[in-house]
Amino acid sequence: MIFSIIAGAVVGYIAGKIMDTHLSWIMNILVGMLGSFVGSFLFGLIGFHTTGIASFIVAIIGACICIALARKIR
């Protein structure tokens, strides 16, 4: 559980830097965890299942997608 929170914070932070968005730590955690789910789901649809560092990269891509969608909704 604690590892998921820390990983979510790191993923959210990196995605925020890539997308040039400044988020709070709580939002970084939420975006990182949601991005992990979205990335795994989308890459799973095309048959790409990851482990290790590749899953971290997929989570960052998913978090960037979530940030981009949030920008479109605003």
PQR file of N, CA, C, O and H, with PARSE charges and radii, in Angstrom:
ATOM      1  N   MET A   1       0.824  -1.195   0.000 -0.4000 1.5000
ATOM      2  CA  MET A   1       0.000   0.000   0.000 -0.0000 2.0000
ATOM      3  C   MET A   1       0.864   1.253   0.000  0.5500 1.7000
ATOM      4  O   MET A   1       0.630   2.166  -0.791 -0.5500 1.4000
ATOM      5  N   ILE A   2       1.854   1.305   0.874 -0.4000 1.5000
ATOM      6  CA  ILE A   2       2.729   2.473   0.935 -0.0000 2.0000
ATOM      7  C   ILE A   2       3.541   2.583  -0.345  0.5500 1.7000
ATOM      8  O   ILE A   2       3.774   3.686  -0.841 -0.5500 1.4000
ATOM      9  H   ILE A   2       2.044   0.563   1.517  0.4000 1.0000
ATOM     10  N   PHE A   3       3.974   1.444  -0.884 -0.4000 1.5000
ATOM     11  CA  PHE A   3       4.719   1.472  -2.147 -0.0000 2.0000
ATOM     12  C   PHE A   3       3.860   2.032  -3.268  0.5500 1.7000
ATOM     13  O   PHE A   3       4.364   2.774  -4.112 -0.5500 1.4000
ATOM     14  H   PHE A   3       3.785   0.548  -0.481  0.4000 1.0000
ATOM     15  N   SER A   4       2.582   1.697  -3.298 -0.4000 1.5000
ATOM     16  CA  SER A   4       1.673   2.217  -4.328 -0.0000 2.0000
ATOM     17  C   SER A   4       1.531   3.730  -4.222  0.5500 1.7000
ATOM     18  O   SER A   4       1.486   4.424  -5.238 -0.5500 1.4000
ATOM     19  H   SER A   4       2.173   1.094  -2.612  0.4000 1.0000
ATOM     20  N   ILE A   5       1.461   4.235  -3.016 -0.4000 1.5000
ATOM     21  CA  ILE A   5       1.340   5.676  -2.811 -0.0000 2.0000
ATOM     22  C   ILE A   5       2.610   6.383  -3.257  0.5500 1.7000
ATOM     23  O   ILE A   5       2.549   7.415  -3.924 -0.5500 1.4000
ATOM     24  H   ILE A   5       1.498   3.672  -2.191  0.4000 1.0000
ATOM     25  N   ILE A   6       3.757   5.831  -2.891 -0.4000 1.5000
ATOM     26  CA  ILE A   6       5.031   6.434  -3.283 -0.0000 2.0000
ATOM     27  C   ILE A   6       5.220   6.364  -4.792  0.5500 1.7000
ATOM     28  O   ILE A   6       5.628   7.343  -5.416 -0.5500 1.4000
ATOM     29  H   ILE A   6       3.806   4.992  -2.349  0.4000 1.0000
ATOM     30  N   ALA A   7       4.924   5.217  -5.373 -0.4000 1.5000
ATOM     31  CA  ALA A   7       5.044   5.069  -6.828 -0.0000 2.0000
ATOM     32  C   ALA A   7       4.079   6.004  -7.539  0.5500 1.7000
ATOM     33  O   ALA A   7       4.443   6.609  -8.547 -0.5500 1.4000
ATOM     34  H   ALA A   7       4.592   4.422  -4.866  0.4000 1.0000
ATOM     35  N   GLY A   8       2.856   6.136  -7.036 -0.4000 1.5000
ATOM     36  CA  GLY A   8       1.883   7.052  -7.614 -0.0000 2.0000
ATOM     37  C   GLY A   8       2.358   8.495  -7.556  0.5500 1.7000
ATOM     38  O   GLY A   8       2.162   9.256  -8.504 -0.5500 1.4000
ATOM     39  H   GLY A   8       2.560   5.645  -6.216  0.4000 1.0000
ATOM     40  N   ALA A   9       2.979   8.872  -6.449 -0.4000 1.5000
ATOM     41  CA  ALA A   9       3.501  10.232  -6.322 -0.0000 2.0000
ATOM     42  C   ALA A   9       4.615  10.488  -7.320  0.5500 1.7000
ATOM     43  O   ALA A   9       4.667  11.552  -7.936 -0.5500 1.4000
ATOM     44  H   ALA A   9       3.138   8.255  -5.679  0.4000 1.0000
ATOM     45  N   VAL A  10       5.501   9.526  -7.484 -0.4000 1.5000
ATOM     46  CA  VAL A  10       6.616   9.679  -8.424 -0.0000 2.0000
ATOM     47  C   VAL A  10       6.105   9.727  -9.860  0.5500 1.7000
ATOM     48  O   VAL A  10       6.530  10.574 -10.645 -0.5500 1.4000
ATOM     49  H   VAL A  10       5.459   8.661  -6.983  0.4000 1.0000
ATOM     50  N   VAL A  11       5.205   8.827 -10.199 -0.4000 1.5000
ATOM     51  CA  VAL A  11       4.635   8.799 -11.554 -0.0000 2.0000
ATOM     52  C   VAL A  11       3.888  10.100 -11.833  0.5500 1.7000
ATOM     53  O   VAL A  11       4.055  10.688 -12.902 -0.5500 1.4000
ATOM     54  H   VAL A  11       4.860   8.138  -9.561  0.4000 1.0000
ATOM     55  N   GLY A  12       3.074  10.554 -10.897 -0.4000 1.5000
ATOM     56  CA  GLY A  12       2.339  11.807 -11.066 -0.0000 2.0000
ATOM     57  C   GLY A  12       3.263  13.003 -11.200  0.5500 1.7000
ATOM     58  O   GLY A  12       2.999  13.911 -11.988 -0.5500 1.4000
ATOM     59  H   GLY A  12       2.939  10.076 -10.029  0.4000 1.0000
ATOM     60  N   TYR A  13       4.344  13.008 -10.435 -0.4000 1.5000
ATOM     61  CA  TYR A  13       5.319  14.105 -10.503 -0.0000 2.0000
ATOM     62  C   TYR A  13       5.989  14.142 -11.878  0.5500 1.7000
ATOM     63  O   TYR A  13       6.097  15.203 -12.493 -0.5500 1.4000
ATOM     64  H   TYR A  13       4.559  12.270  -9.795  0.4000 1.0000
ATOM     65  N   ILE A  14       6.434  12.986 -12.354 -0.4000 1.5000
ATOM     66  CA  ILE A  14       7.101  12.916 -13.661 -0.0000 2.0000
ATOM     67  C   ILE A  14       6.130  13.301 -14.779  0.5500 1.7000
ATOM     68  O   ILE A  14       6.491  14.055 -15.682 -0.5500 1.4000
ATOM     69  H   ILE A  14       6.347  12.124 -11.855  0.4000 1.0000
ATOM     70  N   ALA A  15       4.909  12.789 -14.719 -0.4000 1.5000
ATOM     71  CA  ALA A  15       3.911  13.136 -15.735 -0.0000 2.0000
ATOM     72  C   ALA A  15       3.594  14.626 -15.691  0.5500 1.7000
ATOM     73  O   ALA A  15       3.397  15.246 -16.736 -0.5500 1.4000
ATOM     74  H   ALA A  15       4.615  12.177 -13.984  0.4000 1.0000
ATOM     75  N   GLY A  16       3.541  15.203 -14.503 -0.4000 1.5000
ATOM     76  CA  GLY A  16       3.298  16.637 -14.371 -0.0000 2.0000
ATOM     77  C   GLY A  16       4.413  17.460 -14.995  0.5500 1.7000
ATOM     78  O   GLY A  16       4.158  18.488 -15.622 -0.5500 1.4000
ATOM     79  H   GLY A  16       3.701  14.699 -13.654  0.4000 1.0000
ATOM     80  N   LYS A  17       5.640  17.010 -14.825 -0.4000 1.5000
ATOM     81  CA  LYS A  17       6.777  17.707 -15.436 -0.0000 2.0000
ATOM     82  C   LYS A  17       6.739  17.569 -16.957  0.5500 1.7000
ATOM     83  O   LYS A  17       7.007  18.534 -17.673 -0.5500 1.4000
ATOM     84  H   LYS A  17       5.847  16.174 -14.316  0.4000 1.0000
ATOM     85  N   ILE A  18       6.408  16.381 -17.452 -0.4000 1.5000
ATOM     86  CA  ILE A  18       6.326  16.171 -18.903 -0.0000 2.0000
ATOM     87  C   ILE A  18       5.231  17.046 -19.504  0.5500 1.7000
ATOM     88  O   ILE A  18       5.423  17.651 -20.559 -0.5500 1.4000
ATOM     89  H   ILE A  18       6.190  15.597 -16.870  0.4000 1.0000
ATOM     90  N   MET A  19       4.090  17.111 -18.834 -0.4000 1.5000
ATOM     91  CA  MET A  19       2.940  17.856 -19.358 -0.0000 2.0000
ATOM     92  C   MET A  19       2.953  19.325 -18.914  0.5500 1.7000
ATOM     93  O   MET A  19       2.020  20.065 -19.227 -0.5500 1.4000
ATOM     94  H   MET A  19       3.935  16.619 -17.977  0.4000 1.0000
ATOM     95  N   ASP A  20       3.986  19.753 -18.197 -0.4000 1.5000
ATOM     96  CA  ASP A  20       4.136  21.125 -17.703 -0.0000 2.0000
ATOM     97  C   ASP A  20       2.923  21.547 -16.873  0.5500 1.7000
ATOM     98  O   ASP A  20       2.313  22.588 -17.113 -0.5500 1.4000
ATOM     99  H   ASP A  20       4.743  19.152 -17.942  0.4000 1.0000
ATOM    100  N   THR A  21       2.596  20.714 -15.897 -0.4000 1.5000
ATOM    101  CA  THR A  21       1.499  20.961 -14.978 -0.0000 2.0000
ATOM    102  C   THR A  21       2.036  20.904 -13.556  0.5500 1.7000
ATOM    103  O   THR A  21       2.823  20.018 -13.221 -0.5500 1.4000
ATOM    104  H   THR A  21       3.092  19.868 -15.701  0.4000 1.0000
ATOM    105  N   HIS A  22       1.617  21.837 -12.727 -0.4000 1.5000
ATOM    106  CA  HIS A  22       2.056  21.864 -11.336 -0.0000 2.0000
ATOM    107  C   HIS A  22       0.905  21.384 -10.455  0.5500 1.7000
ATOM    108  O   HIS A  22      -0.109  22.065 -10.303 -0.5500 1.4000
ATOM    109  H   HIS A  22       0.978  22.556 -13.000  0.4000 1.0000
ATOM    110  N   LEU A  23       1.085  20.199  -9.882 -0.4000 1.5000
ATOM    111  CA  LEU A  23       0.047  19.594  -9.060 -0.0000 2.0000
ATOM    112  C   LEU A  23       0.539  19.450  -7.625  0.5500 1.7000
ATOM    113  O   LEU A  23       1.744  19.411  -7.376 -0.5500 1.4000
ATOM    114  H   LEU A  23       1.908  19.645 -10.006  0.4000 1.0000
ATOM    115  N   SER A  24      -0.395  19.370  -6.685 -0.4000 1.5000
ATOM    116  CA  SER A  24      -0.033  19.094  -5.298 -0.0000 2.0000
ATOM    117  C   SER A  24       0.372  17.628  -5.169  0.5500 1.7000
ATOM    118  O   SER A  24       0.156  16.833  -6.083 -0.5500 1.4000
ATOM    119  H   SER A  24      -1.374  19.402  -6.887  0.4000 1.0000
ATOM    120  N   TRP A  25       0.954  17.284  -4.041 -0.4000 1.5000
ATOM    121  CA  TRP A  25       1.382  15.896  -3.843 -0.0000 2.0000
ATOM    122  C   TRP A  25       0.200  14.936  -3.846  0.5500 1.7000
ATOM    123  O   TRP A  25       0.306  13.816  -4.346 -0.5500 1.4000
ATOM    124  H   TRP A  25       1.130  17.931  -3.299  0.4000 1.0000
ATOM    125  N   ILE A  26      -0.908  15.367  -3.297 -0.4000 1.5000
ATOM    126  CA  ILE A  26      -2.093  14.500  -3.286 -0.0000 2.0000
ATOM    127  C   ILE A  26      -2.587  14.277  -4.708  0.5500 1.7000
ATOM    128  O   ILE A  26      -2.940  13.156  -5.075 -0.5500 1.4000
ATOM    129  H   ILE A  26      -0.994  16.277  -2.891  0.4000 1.0000
ATOM    130  N   MET A  27      -2.615  15.335  -5.507 -0.4000 1.5000
ATOM    131  CA  MET A  27      -3.023  15.185  -6.906 -0.0000 2.0000
ATOM    132  C   MET A  27      -2.010  14.351  -7.684  0.5500 1.7000
ATOM    133  O   MET A  27      -2.392  13.586  -8.570 -0.5500 1.4000
ATOM    134  H   MET A  27      -2.329  16.245  -5.209  0.4000 1.0000
ATOM    135  N   ASN A  28      -0.718  14.490  -7.364 -0.4000 1.5000
ATOM    136  CA  ASN A  28       0.294  13.649  -8.006 -0.0000 2.0000
ATOM    137  C   ASN A  28       0.028  12.177  -7.716  0.5500 1.7000
ATOM    138  O   ASN A  28       0.122  11.337  -8.611 -0.5500 1.4000
ATOM    139  H   ASN A  28      -0.408  15.111  -6.644  0.4000 1.0000
ATOM    140  N   ILE A  29      -0.299  11.869  -6.480 -0.4000 1.5000
ATOM    141  CA  ILE A  29      -0.585  10.479  -6.098 -0.0000 2.0000
ATOM    142  C   ILE A  29      -1.815   9.973  -6.848  0.5500 1.7000
ATOM    143  O   ILE A  29      -1.800   8.871  -7.397 -0.5500 1.4000
ATOM    144  H   ILE A  29      -0.374  12.552  -5.753  0.4000 1.0000
ATOM    145  N   LEU A  30      -2.878  10.776  -6.873 -0.4000 1.5000
ATOM    146  CA  LEU A  30      -4.100  10.351  -7.554 -0.0000 2.0000
ATOM    147  C   LEU A  30      -3.890  10.195  -9.056  0.5500 1.7000
ATOM    148  O   LEU A  30      -4.340   9.213  -9.646 -0.5500 1.4000
ATOM    149  H   LEU A  30      -2.890  11.671  -6.427  0.4000 1.0000
ATOM    150  N   VAL A  31      -3.208  11.158  -9.676 -0.4000 1.5000
ATOM    151  CA  VAL A  31      -2.952  11.075 -11.115 -0.0000 2.0000
ATOM    152  C   VAL A  31      -2.040   9.890 -11.418  0.5500 1.7000
ATOM    153  O   VAL A  31      -2.237   9.198 -12.416 -0.5500 1.4000
ATOM    154  H   VAL A  31      -2.843  11.956  -9.196  0.4000 1.0000
ATOM    155  N   GLY A  32      -1.055   9.653 -10.573 -0.4000 1.5000
ATOM    156  CA  GLY A  32      -0.146   8.527 -10.785 -0.0000 2.0000
ATOM    157  C   GLY A  32      -0.845   7.184 -10.676  0.5500 1.7000
ATOM    158  O   GLY A  32      -0.609   6.292 -11.491 -0.5500 1.4000
ATOM    159  H   GLY A  32      -0.895  10.216  -9.762  0.4000 1.0000
ATOM    160  N   MET A  33      -1.699   7.035  -9.681 -0.4000 1.5000
ATOM    161  CA  MET A  33      -2.414   5.770  -9.514 -0.0000 2.0000
ATOM    162  C   MET A  33      -3.449   5.574 -10.621  0.5500 1.7000
ATOM    163  O   MET A  33      -3.591   4.469 -11.144 -0.5500 1.4000
ATOM    164  H   MET A  33      -1.890   7.760  -9.020  0.4000 1.0000
ATOM    165  N   LEU A  34      -4.167   6.627 -10.979 -0.4000 1.5000
ATOM    166  CA  LEU A  34      -5.130   6.535 -12.073 -0.0000 2.0000
ATOM    167  C   LEU A  34      -4.403   6.288 -13.392  0.5500 1.7000
ATOM    168  O   LEU A  34      -4.862   5.505 -14.224 -0.5500 1.4000
ATOM    169  H   LEU A  34      -4.052   7.525 -10.553  0.4000 1.0000
ATOM    170  N   GLY A  35      -3.281   6.949 -13.575 -0.4000 1.5000
ATOM    171  CA  GLY A  35      -2.486   6.755 -14.785 -0.0000 2.0000
ATOM    172  C   GLY A  35      -1.966   5.339 -14.922  0.5500 1.7000
ATOM    173  O   GLY A  35      -1.875   4.810 -16.030 -0.5500 1.4000
ATOM    174  H   GLY A  35      -2.908   7.585 -12.900  0.4000 1.0000
ATOM    175  N   SER A  36      -1.629   4.729 -13.810 -0.4000 1.5000
ATOM    176  CA  SER A  36      -1.190   3.343 -13.837 -0.0000 2.0000
ATOM    177  C   SER A  36      -2.304   2.434 -14.327  0.5500 1.7000
ATOM    178  O   SER A  36      -2.072   1.536 -15.135 -0.5500 1.4000
ATOM    179  H   SER A  36      -1.703   5.159 -12.910  0.4000 1.0000
ATOM    180  N   PHE A  37      -3.506   2.667 -13.838 -0.4000 1.5000
ATOM    181  CA  PHE A  37      -4.655   1.875 -14.270 -0.0000 2.0000
ATOM    182  C   PHE A  37      -4.957   2.107 -15.745  0.5500 1.7000
ATOM    183  O   PHE A  37      -5.144   1.156 -16.505 -0.5500 1.4000
ATOM    184  H   PHE A  37      -3.695   3.397 -13.181  0.4000 1.0000
ATOM    185  N   VAL A  38      -5.004   3.375 -16.146 -0.4000 1.5000
ATOM    186  CA  VAL A  38      -5.336   3.718 -17.536 -0.0000 2.0000
ATOM    187  C   VAL A  38      -4.280   3.163 -18.492  0.5500 1.7000
ATOM    188  O   VAL A  38      -4.612   2.568 -19.518 -0.5500 1.4000
ATOM    189  H   VAL A  38      -4.853   4.147 -15.528  0.4000 1.0000
ATOM    190  N   GLY A  39      -3.017   3.361 -18.150 -0.4000 1.5000
ATOM    191  CA  GLY A  39      -1.944   2.857 -19.011 -0.0000 2.0000
ATOM    192  C   GLY A  39      -1.969   1.348 -19.141  0.5500 1.7000
ATOM    193  O   GLY A  39      -1.828   0.813 -20.241 -0.5500 1.4000
ATOM    194  H   GLY A  39      -2.747   3.844 -17.317  0.4000 1.0000
ATOM    195  N   SER A  40      -2.149   0.657 -18.025 -0.4000 1.5000
ATOM    196  CA  SER A  40      -2.206  -0.810 -18.068 -0.0000 2.0000
ATOM    197  C   SER A  40      -3.391  -1.290 -18.881  0.5500 1.7000
ATOM    198  O   SER A  40      -3.283  -2.252 -19.643 -0.5500 1.4000
ATOM    199  H   SER A  40      -2.263   1.091 -17.131  0.4000 1.0000
ATOM    200  N   PHE A  41      -4.526  -0.618 -18.719 -0.4000 1.5000
ATOM    201  CA  PHE A  41      -5.724  -0.998 -19.470 -0.0000 2.0000
ATOM    202  C   PHE A  41      -5.529  -0.798 -20.967  0.5500 1.7000
ATOM    203  O   PHE A  41      -5.798  -1.700 -21.761 -0.5500 1.4000
ATOM    204  H   PHE A  41      -4.614   0.163 -18.101  0.4000 1.0000
ATOM    205  N   LEU A  42      -5.056   0.393 -21.352 -0.4000 1.5000
ATOM    206  CA  LEU A  42      -4.900   0.700 -22.771 -0.0000 2.0000
ATOM    207  C   LEU A  42      -3.837  -0.172 -23.434  0.5500 1.7000
ATOM    208  O   LEU A  42      -4.047  -0.665 -24.542 -0.5500 1.4000
ATOM    209  H   LEU A  42      -4.838   1.125 -20.708  0.4000 1.0000
ATOM    210  N   PHE A  43      -2.705  -0.366 -22.771 -0.4000 1.5000
ATOM    211  CA  PHE A  43      -1.673  -1.211 -23.345 -0.0000 2.0000
ATOM    212  C   PHE A  43      -2.094  -2.675 -23.341  0.5500 1.7000
ATOM    213  O   PHE A  43      -1.673  -3.444 -24.205 -0.5500 1.4000
ATOM    214  H   PHE A  43      -2.535   0.034 -21.871  0.4000 1.0000
ATOM    215  N   GLY A  44      -2.928  -3.068 -22.366 -0.4000 1.5000
ATOM    216  CA  GLY A  44      -3.459  -4.425 -22.346 -0.0000 2.0000
ATOM    217  C   GLY A  44      -4.403  -4.695 -23.501  0.5500 1.7000
ATOM    218  O   GLY A  44      -4.485  -5.819 -23.995 -0.5500 1.4000
ATOM    219  H   GLY A  44      -3.270  -2.444 -21.664  0.4000 1.0000
ATOM    220  N   LEU A  45      -5.114  -3.665 -23.932 -0.4000 1.5000
ATOM    221  CA  LEU A  45      -6.019  -3.817 -25.074 -0.0000 2.0000
ATOM    222  C   LEU A  45      -5.276  -4.184 -26.353  0.5500 1.7000
ATOM    223  O   LEU A  45      -5.801  -4.902 -27.204 -0.5500 1.4000
ATOM    224  H   LEU A  45      -5.047  -2.751 -23.530  0.4000 1.0000
ATOM    225  N   ILE A  46      -4.057  -3.688 -26.477 -0.4000 1.5000
ATOM    226  CA  ILE A  46      -3.277  -4.000 -27.686 -0.0000 2.0000
ATOM    227  C   ILE A  46      -2.358  -5.194 -27.467  0.5500 1.7000
ATOM    228  O   ILE A  46      -1.543  -5.522 -28.329 -0.5500 1.4000
ATOM    229  H   ILE A  46      -3.630  -3.105 -25.785  0.4000 1.0000
ATOM    230  N   GLY A  47      -2.490  -5.851 -26.301 -0.4000 1.5000
ATOM    231  CA  GLY A  47      -1.733  -7.066 -26.041 -0.0000 2.0000
ATOM    232  C   GLY A  47      -0.355  -6.844 -25.469  0.5500 1.7000
ATOM    233  O   GLY A  47       0.482  -7.744 -25.524 -0.5500 1.4000
ATOM    234  H   GLY A  47      -3.152  -5.584 -25.601  0.4000 1.0000
ATOM    235  N   PHE A  48      -0.093  -5.670 -24.921 -0.4000 1.5000
ATOM    236  CA  PHE A  48       1.214  -5.346 -24.364 -0.0000 2.0000
ATOM    237  C   PHE A  48       1.109  -5.358 -22.849  0.5500 1.7000
ATOM    238  O   PHE A  48       0.576  -4.419 -22.258 -0.5500 1.4000
ATOM    239  H   PHE A  48      -0.774  -4.938 -24.877  0.4000 1.0000
ATOM    240  N   HIS A  49       1.614  -6.413 -22.211 -0.4000 1.5000
ATOM    241  CA  HIS A  49       1.574  -6.551 -20.760 -0.0000 2.0000
ATOM    242  C   HIS A  49       2.979  -6.360 -20.216  0.5500 1.7000
ATOM    243  O   HIS A  49       3.936  -6.923 -20.747 -0.5500 1.4000
ATOM    244  H   HIS A  49       2.047  -7.175 -22.691  0.4000 1.0000
ATOM    245  N   THR A  50       3.106  -5.568 -19.160 -0.4000 1.5000
ATOM    246  CA  THR A  50       4.424  -5.158 -18.691 -0.0000 2.0000
ATOM    247  C   THR A  50       4.714  -5.626 -17.277  0.5500 1.7000
ATOM    248  O   THR A  50       3.815  -5.943 -16.499 -0.5500 1.4000
ATOM    249  H   THR A  50       2.328  -5.110 -18.729  0.4000 1.0000
ATOM    250  N   THR A  51       6.004  -5.656 -16.975 -0.4000 1.5000
ATOM    251  CA  THR A  51       6.489  -5.871 -15.617 -0.0000 2.0000
ATOM    252  C   THR A  51       7.724  -5.001 -15.438  0.5500 1.7000
ATOM    253  O   THR A  51       8.337  -4.571 -16.416 -0.5500 1.4000
ATOM    254  H   THR A  51       6.735  -5.398 -17.607  0.4000 1.0000
ATOM    255  N   GLY A  52       8.079  -4.751 -14.215 -0.4000 1.5000
ATOM    256  CA  GLY A  52       9.303  -4.014 -13.933 -0.0000 2.0000
ATOM    257  C   GLY A  52       9.247  -2.570 -14.373  0.5500 1.7000
ATOM    258  O   GLY A  52       8.224  -1.901 -14.227 -0.5500 1.4000
ATOM    259  H   GLY A  52       7.581  -5.100 -13.421  0.4000 1.0000
ATOM    260  N   ILE A  53      10.364  -2.092 -14.919 -0.4000 1.5000
ATOM    261  CA  ILE A  53      10.481  -0.691 -15.300 -0.0000 2.0000
ATOM    262  C   ILE A  53       9.529  -0.334 -16.433  0.5500 1.7000
ATOM    263  O   ILE A  53       9.102   0.816 -16.536 -0.5500 1.4000
ATOM    264  H   ILE A  53      11.195  -2.636 -15.038  0.4000 1.0000
ATOM    265  N   ALA A  54       9.193  -1.287 -17.274 -0.4000 1.5000
ATOM    266  CA  ALA A  54       8.258  -1.021 -18.370 -0.0000 2.0000
ATOM    267  C   ALA A  54       6.879  -0.638 -17.831  0.5500 1.7000
ATOM    268  O   ALA A  54       6.201   0.203 -18.420 -0.5500 1.4000
ATOM    269  H   ALA A  54       9.540  -2.221 -17.190  0.4000 1.0000
ATOM    270  N   SER A  55       6.463  -1.233 -16.738 -0.4000 1.5000
ATOM    271  CA  SER A  55       5.170  -0.880 -16.158 -0.0000 2.0000
ATOM    272  C   SER A  55       5.201   0.538 -15.588  0.5500 1.7000
ATOM    273  O   SER A  55       4.181   1.227 -15.575 -0.5500 1.4000
ATOM    274  H   SER A  55       7.013  -1.916 -16.259  0.4000 1.0000
ATOM    275  N   PHE A  56       6.353   0.965 -15.125 -0.4000 1.5000
ATOM    276  CA  PHE A  56       6.523   2.335 -14.633 -0.0000 2.0000
ATOM    277  C   PHE A  56       6.369   3.320 -15.791  0.5500 1.7000
ATOM    278  O   PHE A  56       5.732   4.363 -15.641 -0.5500 1.4000
ATOM    279  H   PHE A  56       7.181   0.405 -15.136  0.4000 1.0000
ATOM    280  N   ILE A  57       6.940   2.994 -16.922 -0.4000 1.5000
ATOM    281  CA  ILE A  57       6.839   3.848 -18.114 -0.0000 2.0000
ATOM    282  C   ILE A  57       5.399   3.882 -18.622  0.5500 1.7000
ATOM    283  O   ILE A  57       4.903   4.938 -19.015 -0.5500 1.4000
ATOM    284  H   ILE A  57       7.457   2.147 -17.044  0.4000 1.0000
ATOM    285  N   VAL A  58       4.734   2.740 -18.615 -0.4000 1.5000
ATOM    286  CA  VAL A  58       3.328   2.680 -19.026 -0.0000 2.0000
ATOM    287  C   VAL A  58       2.471   3.526 -18.087  0.5500 1.7000
ATOM    288  O   VAL A  58       1.537   4.188 -18.537 -0.5500 1.4000
ATOM    289  H   VAL A  58       5.137   1.882 -18.295  0.4000 1.0000
ATOM    290  N   ALA A  59       2.772   3.514 -16.807 -0.4000 1.5000
ATOM    291  CA  ALA A  59       2.022   4.325 -15.845 -0.0000 2.0000
ATOM    292  C   ALA A  59       2.228   5.812 -16.121  0.5500 1.7000
ATOM    293  O   ALA A  59       1.284   6.595 -16.012 -0.5500 1.4000
ATOM    294  H   ALA A  59       3.531   2.976 -16.441  0.4000 1.0000
ATOM    295  N   ILE A  60       3.436   6.208 -16.472 -0.4000 1.5000
ATOM    296  CA  ILE A  60       3.704   7.610 -16.799 -0.0000 2.0000
ATOM    297  C   ILE A  60       2.920   8.011 -18.040  0.5500 1.7000
ATOM    298  O   ILE A  60       2.334   9.092 -18.082 -0.5500 1.4000
ATOM    299  H   ILE A  60       4.203   5.572 -16.561  0.4000 1.0000
ATOM    300  N   ILE A  61       2.905   7.149 -19.050 -0.4000 1.5000
ATOM    301  CA  ILE A  61       2.137   7.439 -20.267 -0.0000 2.0000
ATOM    302  C   ILE A  61       0.652   7.568 -19.930  0.5500 1.7000
ATOM    303  O   ILE A  61      -0.017   8.482 -20.413 -0.5500 1.4000
ATOM    304  H   ILE A  61       3.381   6.271 -19.017  0.4000 1.0000
ATOM    305  N   GLY A  62       0.137   6.661 -19.105 -0.4000 1.5000
ATOM    306  CA  GLY A  62      -1.267   6.728 -18.692 -0.0000 2.0000
ATOM    307  C   GLY A  62      -1.574   7.996 -17.909  0.5500 1.7000
ATOM    308  O   GLY A  62      -2.639   8.589 -18.084 -0.5500 1.4000
ATOM    309  H   GLY A  62       0.680   5.919 -18.712  0.4000 1.0000
ATOM    310  N   ALA A  63      -0.651   8.421 -17.044 -0.4000 1.5000
ATOM    311  CA  ALA A  63      -0.857   9.650 -16.281 -0.0000 2.0000
ATOM    312  C   ALA A  63      -0.848  10.870 -17.202  0.5500 1.7000
ATOM    313  O   ALA A  63      -1.618  11.807 -16.997 -0.5500 1.4000
ATOM    314  H   ALA A  63       0.214   7.939 -16.901  0.4000 1.0000
ATOM    315  N   CYS A  64       0.018  10.861 -18.210 -0.4000 1.5000
ATOM    316  CA  CYS A  64       0.030  11.959 -19.192 -0.0000 2.0000
ATOM    317  C   CYS A  64      -1.290  12.011 -19.949  0.5500 1.7000
ATOM    318  O   CYS A  64      -1.798  13.095 -20.236 -0.5500 1.4000
ATOM    319  H   CYS A  64       0.644  10.099 -18.376  0.4000 1.0000
ATOM    320  N   ILE A  65      -1.849  10.852 -20.274 -0.4000 1.5000
ATOM    321  CA  ILE A  65      -3.153  10.798 -20.939 -0.0000 2.0000
ATOM    322  C   ILE A  65      -4.230  11.383 -20.026  0.5500 1.7000
ATOM    323  O   ILE A  65      -5.091  12.135 -20.483 -0.5500 1.4000
ATOM    324  H   ILE A  65      -1.436   9.972 -20.041  0.4000 1.0000
ATOM    325  N   CYS A  66      -4.184  11.042 -18.747 -0.4000 1.5000
ATOM    326  CA  CYS A  66      -5.171  11.564 -17.796 -0.0000 2.0000
ATOM    327  C   CYS A  66      -5.071  13.085 -17.676  0.5500 1.7000
ATOM    328  O   CYS A  66      -6.092  13.771 -17.630 -0.5500 1.4000
ATOM    329  H   CYS A  66      -3.485  10.431 -18.375  0.4000 1.0000
ATOM    330  N   ILE A  67      -3.857  13.609 -17.628 -0.4000 1.5000
ATOM    331  CA  ILE A  67      -3.669  15.064 -17.540 -0.0000 2.0000
ATOM    332  C   ILE A  67      -4.197  15.732 -18.809  0.5500 1.7000
ATOM    333  O   ILE A  67      -4.869  16.761 -18.737 -0.5500 1.4000
ATOM    334  H   ILE A  67      -3.027  13.052 -17.665  0.4000 1.0000
ATOM    335  N   ALA A  68      -3.895  15.148 -19.968 -0.4000 1.5000
ATOM    336  CA  ALA A  68      -4.374  15.720 -21.235 -0.0000 2.0000
ATOM    337  C   ALA A  68      -5.901  15.712 -21.297  0.5500 1.7000
ATOM    338  O   ALA A  68      -6.503  16.684 -21.753 -0.5500 1.4000
ATOM    339  H   ALA A  68      -3.349  14.311 -20.027  0.4000 1.0000
ATOM    340  N   LEU A  69      -6.530  14.630 -20.844 -0.4000 1.5000
ATOM    341  CA  LEU A  69      -7.993  14.575 -20.830 -0.0000 2.0000
ATOM    342  C   LEU A  69      -8.582  15.596 -19.866  0.5500 1.7000
ATOM    343  O   LEU A  69      -9.606  16.213 -20.161 -0.5500 1.4000
ATOM    344  H   LEU A  69      -6.040  13.841 -20.474  0.4000 1.0000
ATOM    345  N   ALA A  70      -7.941  15.776 -18.720 -0.4000 1.5000
ATOM    346  CA  ALA A  70      -8.419  16.763 -17.743 -0.0000 2.0000
ATOM    347  C   ALA A  70      -8.332  18.170 -18.328  0.5500 1.7000
ATOM    348  O   ALA A  70      -9.208  18.997 -18.076 -0.5500 1.4000
ATOM    349  H   ALA A  70      -7.110  15.275 -18.481  0.4000 1.0000
ATOM    350  N   ARG A  71      -7.299  18.448 -19.095 -0.4000 1.5000
ATOM    351  CA  ARG A  71      -7.176  19.759 -19.741 -0.0000 2.0000
ATOM    352  C   ARG A  71      -8.300  19.971 -20.758  0.5500 1.7000
ATOM    353  O   ARG A  71      -8.833  21.074 -20.876 -0.5500 1.4000
ATOM    354  H   ARG A  71      -6.587  17.776 -19.299  0.4000 1.0000
ATOM    355  N   LYS A  72      -8.656  18.920 -21.485 -0.4000 1.5000
ATOM    356  CA  LYS A  72      -9.713  19.030 -22.492 -0.0000 2.0000
ATOM    357  C   LYS A  72     -11.069  19.263 -21.834  0.5500 1.7000
ATOM    358  O   LYS A  72     -11.903  19.991 -22.373 -0.5500 1.4000
ATOM    359  H   LYS A  72      -8.223  18.024 -21.388  0.4000 1.0000
ATOM    360  N   ILE A  73     -11.296  18.651 -20.671 -0.4000 1.5000
ATOM    361  CA  ILE A  73     -12.576  18.789 -19.970 -0.0000 2.0000
ATOM    362  C   ILE A  73     -12.738  20.181 -19.402  0.5500 1.7000
ATOM    363  O   ILE A  73     -13.843  20.726 -19.404 -0.5500 1.4000
ATOM    364  H   ILE A  73     -10.619  18.060 -20.233  0.4000 1.0000
ATOM    365  N   ARG A  74     -11.660  20.765 -18.916 -0.4000 1.5000
ATOM    366  CA  ARG A  74     -11.724  22.119 -18.344 -0.0000 2.0000
ATOM    367  C   ARG A  74     -12.089  23.041 -19.419  0.5500 1.7000
ATOM    368  O   ARG A  74     -12.207  24.244 -19.187 -0.5500 1.4000
ATOM    369  H   ARG A  74     -10.763  20.323 -18.915  0.4000 1.0000
TER
END
